[in-house]
């Protein structure tokens, strides 16, 4: 397993888990947005400084902070 930050671009991955070091409010919000176990996700783009990541999940694009994306564990599909 690897974190979403260290994934390659334009490849599909499957979400395995969200680490426990993620705050409960952020973890709950991620679940509300569709970041559940077994969901397919694709990393599209990062910002110039690498602090924001654009991902595609459940048919929509979403930008998240790299600190939050570091707590999302994925595996290659």
C-alpha angles and dihedrals in degrees: 000000000000135000122261091245093063095047125114121252123260094012124119119239135180120232111239103176147328112242121246092237088075111101114255094242092052091044091052091048091051090053089050090052092053104264095142131145113280095021118136116240134179127199108225108174146339130219121255094262093039095240096118128047126198113214136177116224131160092356099306136089120243133179119215135174116264090234089061093041089055090066093054110092118204139174130211116268 
